Every structure is written in C-alpha cells, then in structure tokens.
Amino acid sequence: MFISEIFHSIQGEGELTGVPSVFIRTSGCNLRCSWCDTKYASWNPEGETIPLEEVVQRVLAYPSRHCVLTGGEPMASSEIPALAGQLQAAGRHITIETAGTIPPAGIACDLASLSPKLSNSTPAEGTISAGWRERHEALRLQPATLREWIDHYPYQLKFVVESSSDITEIEALLAEIDRPIPPSKVLLMPQGTDARTIRGRDETLVEVCLRHGYRLCNRLHIELFGNRRGV
C-alpha cells in the first residue's frame, strides 16, 4: 500500500471528536481541493509502499480500538477493502473519511465520514496543472454514490464551510440525495488551518446550526496541535 503516514492521536473532527484513534493516511486523491490541508497526500502524493500485512501489524500495535482510514482519498487505494476487513476482523472500529465519490462496494466500515466537496473547494484558474480543475469540478459531487453509502452504513455528512452562503448549496445537495437525513447528521466545519481563522468563522456557523438543527464540527486537533503532520 502507498501510505503517507500512520499515527496515534485523538480524533479532531466529527461525532467521535476526542476519541483516541489510529490514523492510516493513504497517499493519492482523485480531487484537488483548493484549501486541502494534506496536499502531501493529495496534490503531490508522498509516502512509502508498505506491504498490507505490515500496515495491519503497525496499526494493531497501538492500544486504541478506533481506526481511521483517511487520505488523500482512501477509497482510491485498491488495498483499502482488504485493510478495512482485516482490521474490523481484529475487533477494531473503522471510520472511513471519504469525499463520497467512490462507491463503497461492501467495504467493512463502522462509520462513513462523508465529506462532499462544495464549490468552494474548486481550485481557481491558473493555480493547478491543466485538466485538474475541470476534473475536480466534474467529480466532486456524486449524489448516487452518497446515497449508496448512506443506505448501507452509519454515517455523518461533514461539510467544509467558508461562509453562510454555502448553506444554500448544502441544502440543494441534501435534496438531491433524497434520503431522510436528520439535521444532526449534517456537520458544518469551518474552513481554516489555524485556530484564529476557525474561531472567526465559528460565530456565523453557530447561528446557522441553531436555525437549521445542524451540528457544529470544530477542528480540535488544530486547536491543540496546530496544522502539522502526525496529529
């Protein structure tokens, strides 16, 4: 497997915020989000090729029951189904952090952390190599694939929000998904890679959450450790 990093930390986002977890970050992604904070695993994939058996051994050496498959886009790795299956068979809880553009195809998963990309993720003209902007824009939202995840797994829908104007886009996508999604399953996460920027957007998002019943999703790891690898 092409792995960017494996580390033990606490979950900083979503319903399991604060839970000690082992993170397995694959390298490689089928999108190019403008605000991506793991470009070393997405835009310019870095890492090492590690045999699947060794990845499993490294993960099981940590005491935490919760494992997070993340990226990049972990579902783009051909060996992710085997890894998830072996870890779940070993009694680990599996969270898969995915943009929801690739079907689950029966993968072992205890929590699908779905993060559909809004238009605020599309790179500006001239900021990325030829063809990637168009590819990103065409692929970033796949309602049918999101339905497949939602129909078969426990899930959360996590949206990166820059301003309250993004809420209209979120509501349009929820309508297109056409599933009875409780508002509490919709998590709004302020875009930002430093605590000051995140706090500056929190106030707006609190008002939106109070009005719609959505859930505020802060970024605890940024608050605690800053924007760096291995946390």
C-alpha positions as a Markdown table, in Angstrom:
| # | Residue | x | y | z |
|---|---|---|---|---|
| 1 | Met | 0.0 | 0.0 | 0.0 |
| 2 | Phe | 1.1 | 3.6 | -0.7 |
| 3 | Ile | 1.0 | 5.1 | 2.8 |
| 4 | Ser | 1.6 | 8.7 | 3.7 |
| 5 | Glu | 1.6 | 8.2 | 7.5 |
| 6 | Ile | 0.4 | 6.1 | 10.3 |
| 7 | Phe | 0.0 | 7.7 | 13.7 |
| 8 | His | -1.8 | 7.6 | 17.1 |
| 9 | Ser | -3.8 | 10.7 | 18.1 |
| 10 | Ile | -7.3 | 11.8 | 19.0 |
| 11 | Gln | -10.0 | 12.3 | 16.5 |
| 12 | Gly | -10.3 | 16.0 | 15.9 |
| 13 | Glu | -13.5 | 16.1 | 13.8 |
| 14 | Gly | -17.0 | 14.7 | 13.8 |
| 15 | Glu | -19.1 | 12.6 | 16.0 |
| 16 | Leu | -16.1 | 10.9 | 17.5 |
| 17 | Thr | -14.2 | 14.0 | 18.4 |
| 18 | Gly | -11.8 | 13.4 | 21.3 |
| 19 | Val | -11.7 | 9.6 | 20.8 |
| 20 | Pro | -8.1 | 8.1 | 20.8 |
| 21 | Ser | -7.6 | 6.6 | 17.3 |
| 22 | Val | -5.0 | 5.2 | 15.0 |
| 23 | Phe | -4.9 | 7.1 | 11.7 |
| 24 | Ile | -3.9 | 5.4 | 8.5 |
| 25 | Arg | -3.4 | 8.0 | 5.8 |
| 26 | Thr | -3.1 | 6.7 | 2.3 |
| 27 | Ser | -1.4 | 8.8 | -0.4 |
| 28 | Gly | -3.3 | 9.8 | -3.5 |
| 29 | Cys | -6.5 | 11.5 | -4.3 |
| 30 | Asn | -9.0 | 11.9 | -7.2 |
| 31 | Leu | -9.8 | 15.5 | -6.3 |
| 32 | Arg | -7.7 | 18.7 | -5.9 |
| 33 | Cys | -9.5 | 20.8 | -3.2 |
| 34 | Ser | -8.1 | 24.4 | -3.1 |
| 35 | Trp | -8.0 | 24.5 | 0.7 |
| 36 | Cys | -6.7 | 21.0 | 1.2 |
| 37 | Asp | -4.5 | 20.8 | 4.3 |
| 38 | Thr | -2.9 | 17.4 | 3.4 |
| 39 | Lys | -1.5 | 18.3 | -0.1 |
| 40 | Tyr | 1.4 | 16.0 | 0.7 |
| 41 | Ala | -1.1 | 13.1 | 0.5 |
| 42 | Ser | -3.3 | 14.6 | -2.2 |
| 43 | Trp | -1.9 | 17.2 | -4.6 |
| 44 | Asn | 1.6 | 15.9 | -4.6 |
| 45 | Pro | 1.3 | 12.4 | -3.0 |
| 46 | Glu | 4.3 | 11.5 | -0.8 |
| 47 | Gly | 4.8 | 8.3 | 1.2 |
| 48 | Glu | 6.2 | 4.8 | 1.1 |
| 49 | Thr | 5.0 | 1.5 | -0.2 |
| 50 | Ile | 4.3 | -0.8 | 2.8 |
| 51 | Pro | 3.0 | -4.4 | 2.5 |
| 52 | Leu | -0.6 | -4.8 | 3.7 |
| 53 | Glu | 0.4 | -7.2 | 6.4 |
| 54 | Glu | 2.9 | -4.7 | 7.8 |
| 55 | Val | 0.3 | -1.9 | 7.8 |
| 56 | Val | -2.0 | -4.2 | 9.8 |
| 57 | Gln | 0.8 | -5.0 | 12.3 |
| 58 | Arg | 1.7 | -1.4 | 12.8 |
| 59 | Val | -1.9 | -0.4 | 13.5 |
| 60 | Leu | -2.6 | -3.3 | 15.9 |
| 61 | Ala | 0.5 | -2.4 | 17.9 |
| 62 | Tyr | -1.4 | 0.7 | 19.2 |
| 63 | Pro | -3.9 | 0.3 | 22.1 |
| 64 | Ser | -6.8 | 2.2 | 20.6 |
| 65 | Arg | -9.8 | 0.3 | 19.2 |
| 66 | His | -10.8 | 3.1 | 16.8 |
| 67 | Cys | -9.1 | 3.2 | 13.4 |
| 68 | Val | -9.5 | 6.0 | 10.9 |
| 69 | Leu | -8.8 | 5.4 | 7.2 |
| 70 | Thr | -8.1 | 8.7 | 5.7 |
| 71 | Gly | -6.1 | 10.4 | 2.9 |
| 72 | Gly | -5.9 | 11.8 | 0.4 |
| 73 | Glu | -8.9 | 9.7 | -0.7 |
| 74 | Pro | -8.5 | 6.3 | 1.0 |
| 75 | Met | -11.2 | 4.7 | -1.3 |
| 76 | Ala | -8.8 | 5.3 | -4.3 |
| 77 | Ser | -6.4 | 2.7 | -2.8 |
| 78 | Ser | -7.1 | -0.8 | -4.2 |
| 79 | Glu | -6.0 | -2.4 | -1.0 |
| 80 | Ile | -8.3 | -0.4 | 1.3 |
| 81 | Pro | -11.1 | -3.1 | 1.3 |
| 82 | Ala | -8.6 | -5.7 | 2.5 |
| 83 | Leu | -7.1 | -3.5 | 5.1 |
| 84 | Ala | -10.6 | -2.5 | 6.5 |
| 85 | Gly | -11.7 | -6.1 | 6.5 |
| 86 | Gln | -8.7 | -7.3 | 8.4 |
| 87 | Leu | -8.8 | -4.5 | 11.0 |
| 88 | Gln | -12.5 | -5.0 | 11.6 |
| 89 | Ala | -12.0 | -8.8 | 12.0 |
| 90 | Ala | -9.4 | -7.9 | 14.6 |
| 91 | Gly | -12.1 | -6.0 | 16.6 |
| 92 | Arg | -11.2 | -2.5 | 15.5 |
| 93 | His | -13.9 | 0.2 | 14.9 |
| 94 | Ile | -13.4 | 1.5 | 11.3 |
| 95 | Thr | -14.1 | 5.1 | 10.3 |
| 96 | Ile | -13.6 | 5.9 | 6.6 |
| 97 | Glu | -13.0 | 9.5 | 5.8 |
| 98 | Thr | -14.1 | 10.0 | 2.2 |
| 99 | Ala | -15.4 | 12.6 | -0.2 |
| 100 | Gly | -18.1 | 10.1 | -1.3 |
| 101 | Thr | -17.1 | 10.0 | -5.0 |
| 102 | Ile | -16.2 | 6.2 | -5.0 |
| 103 | Pro | -18.9 | 3.5 | -4.2 |
| 104 | Pro | -18.3 | 1.5 | -1.0 |
| 105 | Ala | -18.7 | -1.9 | -2.7 |
| 106 | Gly | -19.4 | -3.6 | 0.6 |
| 107 | Ile | -16.3 | -2.4 | 2.4 |
| 108 | Ala | -16.0 | -3.0 | 6.1 |
| 109 | Cys | -17.0 | 0.3 | 7.8 |
| 110 | Asp | -18.5 | 1.3 | 11.1 |
| 111 | Leu | -18.7 | 5.0 | 10.4 |
| 112 | Ala | -18.7 | 6.5 | 6.9 |
| 113 | Ser | -17.5 | 10.1 | 7.4 |
| 114 | Leu | -18.7 | 11.6 | 4.2 |
| 115 | Ser | -17.3 | 15.0 | 3.2 |
| 116 | Pro | -18.9 | 16.1 | -0.2 |
| 117 | Lys | -17.0 | 19.0 | -1.7 |
| 118 | Leu | -18.8 | 22.2 | -2.2 |
| 119 | Ser | -17.9 | 24.7 | -5.0 |
| 120 | Asn | -15.6 | 26.5 | -2.5 |
| 121 | Ser | -13.2 | 23.6 | -3.0 |
| 122 | Thr | -12.7 | 24.1 | -6.7 |
| 123 | Pro | -9.2 | 25.5 | -7.5 |
| 124 | Ala | -9.0 | 28.9 | -9.2 |
| 125 | Glu | -7.9 | 29.1 | -12.8 |
| 126 | Gly | -4.1 | 29.0 | -13.1 |
| 127 | Thr | -3.5 | 27.5 | -9.6 |
| 128 | Ile | -3.3 | 23.9 | -10.7 |
| 129 | Ser | -2.0 | 21.8 | -13.7 |
| 130 | Ala | -4.1 | 21.6 | -16.8 |
| 131 | Gly | -7.2 | 19.5 | -16.7 |
| 132 | Trp | -7.4 | 19.1 | -12.9 |
| 133 | Arg | -9.7 | 22.0 | -12.3 |
| 134 | Glu | -12.3 | 20.6 | -14.7 |
| 135 | Arg | -11.8 | 17.0 | -13.4 |
| 136 | His | -12.3 | 18.2 | -9.9 |
| 137 | Glu | -15.5 | 20.1 | -10.7 |
| 138 | Ala | -17.0 | 17.2 | -12.7 |
| 139 | Leu | -16.3 | 14.7 | -9.9 |
| 140 | Arg | -16.7 | 16.5 | -6.6 |
| 141 | Leu | -20.4 | 15.7 | -6.1 |
| 142 | Gln | -21.8 | 12.2 | -6.7 |
| 143 | Pro | -25.3 | 12.1 | -5.2 |
| 144 | Ala | -25.9 | 8.5 | -6.3 |
| 145 | Thr | -22.7 | 7.3 | -4.6 |
| 146 | Leu | -23.5 | 9.3 | -1.4 |
| 147 | Arg | -26.9 | 7.5 | -1.4 |
| 148 | Glu | -25.2 | 4.1 | -1.5 |
| 149 | Trp | -23.0 | 5.0 | 1.5 |
| 150 | Ile | -26.0 | 6.4 | 3.4 |
| 151 | Asp | -28.2 | 3.4 | 2.7 |
| 152 | His | -25.6 | 0.8 | 3.9 |
| 153 | Tyr | -23.6 | 2.3 | 6.7 |
| 154 | Pro | -23.8 | 4.5 | 9.8 |
| 155 | Tyr | -22.7 | 7.9 | 8.5 |
| 156 | Gln | -22.1 | 11.6 | 9.1 |
| 157 | Leu | -22.1 | 14.3 | 6.4 |
| 158 | Lys | -19.3 | 16.8 | 7.0 |
| 159 | Phe | -19.2 | 20.0 | 5.0 |
| 160 | Val | -16.3 | 22.4 | 4.9 |
| 161 | Val | -17.9 | 25.9 | 5.0 |
| 162 | Glu | -16.3 | 29.2 | 4.3 |
| 163 | Ser | -19.4 | 31.4 | 4.6 |
| 164 | Ser | -23.2 | 31.2 | 5.3 |
| 165 | Ser | -23.8 | 31.3 | 1.5 |
| 166 | Asp | -22.5 | 27.7 | 1.3 |
| 167 | Ile | -25.7 | 26.6 | 3.2 |
| 168 | Thr | -27.8 | 27.0 | 0.1 |
| 169 | Glu | -25.5 | 24.6 | -1.8 |
| 170 | Ile | -25.6 | 22.1 | 1.1 |
| 171 | Glu | -29.4 | 22.2 | 1.2 |
| 172 | Ala | -29.6 | 21.6 | -2.6 |
| 173 | Leu | -27.3 | 18.6 | -2.3 |
| 174 | Leu | -29.3 | 17.2 | 0.6 |
| 175 | Ala | -32.5 | 17.5 | -1.5 |
| 176 | Glu | -30.7 | 15.7 | -4.4 |
| 177 | Ile | -29.6 | 12.9 | -2.2 |
| 178 | Asp | -33.2 | 12.3 | -1.4 |
| 179 | Arg | -32.9 | 10.5 | 1.9 |
| 180 | Pro | -34.4 | 11.2 | 5.3 |
| 181 | Ile | -31.2 | 12.7 | 6.7 |
| 182 | Pro | -31.6 | 14.0 | 10.3 |
| 183 | Pro | -30.2 | 17.6 | 10.7 |
| 184 | Ser | -28.0 | 16.3 | 13.5 |
| 185 | Lys | -26.1 | 14.1 | 10.9 |
| 186 | Val | -25.1 | 17.3 | 9.0 |
| 187 | Leu | -21.9 | 18.7 | 10.4 |
| 188 | Leu | -20.6 | 22.1 | 9.4 |
| 189 | Met | -16.9 | 22.5 | 9.7 |
| 190 | Pro | -15.2 | 26.0 | 9.4 |
| 191 | Gln | -12.6 | 26.1 | 6.7 |
| 192 | Gly | -9.2 | 27.0 | 8.1 |
| 193 | Thr | -5.9 | 25.7 | 9.1 |
| 194 | Asp | -5.2 | 27.9 | 12.2 |
| 195 | Ala | -7.2 | 28.5 | 15.3 |
| 196 | Arg | -7.8 | 32.2 | 14.7 |
| 197 | Thr | -9.4 | 31.6 | 11.2 |
| 198 | Ile | -11.6 | 28.8 | 12.5 |
| 199 | Arg | -12.8 | 30.8 | 15.5 |
| 200 | Gly | -13.6 | 33.7 | 13.2 |
| 201 | Arg | -16.0 | 31.5 | 11.2 |
| 202 | Asp | -17.5 | 29.8 | 14.2 |
| 203 | Glu | -19.9 | 32.6 | 15.1 |
| 204 | Thr | -21.6 | 32.5 | 11.7 |
| 205 | Leu | -21.9 | 28.7 | 11.8 |
| 206 | Val | -23.3 | 28.7 | 15.3 |
| 207 | Glu | -26.2 | 30.8 | 14.1 |
| 208 | Val | -26.8 | 28.5 | 11.1 |
| 209 | Cys | -26.7 | 25.4 | 13.3 |
| 210 | Leu | -29.2 | 26.9 | 15.7 |
| 211 | Arg | -31.5 | 27.8 | 12.9 |
| 212 | His | -31.4 | 24.5 | 11.0 |
| 213 | Gly | -30.5 | 22.0 | 13.7 |
| 214 | Tyr | -27.2 | 21.1 | 12.1 |
| 215 | Arg | -24.2 | 20.3 | 14.2 |
| 216 | Leu | -21.1 | 22.5 | 14.6 |
| 217 | Cys | -17.9 | 20.5 | 13.8 |
| 218 | Asn | -14.8 | 22.2 | 15.1 |
| 219 | Arg | -11.2 | 21.0 | 14.4 |
| 220 | Leu | -9.9 | 20.0 | 17.8 |
| 221 | His | -6.5 | 18.8 | 16.5 |
| 222 | Ile | -5.8 | 22.3 | 15.0 |
| 223 | Glu | -6.7 | 23.9 | 18.3 |
| 224 | Leu | -4.4 | 21.5 | 20.3 |
| 225 | Phe | -1.5 | 20.9 | 17.9 |
| 226 | Gly | -1.7 | 23.3 | 15.0 |
| 227 | Asn | -1.6 | 22.4 | 11.4 |
| 228 | Arg | 1.1 | 19.8 | 11.2 |
| 229 | Arg | 1.6 | 16.1 | 10.3 |
| 230 | Gly | 1.1 | 13.2 | 12.7 |
| 231 | Val | -1.6 | 14.6 | 14.9 |
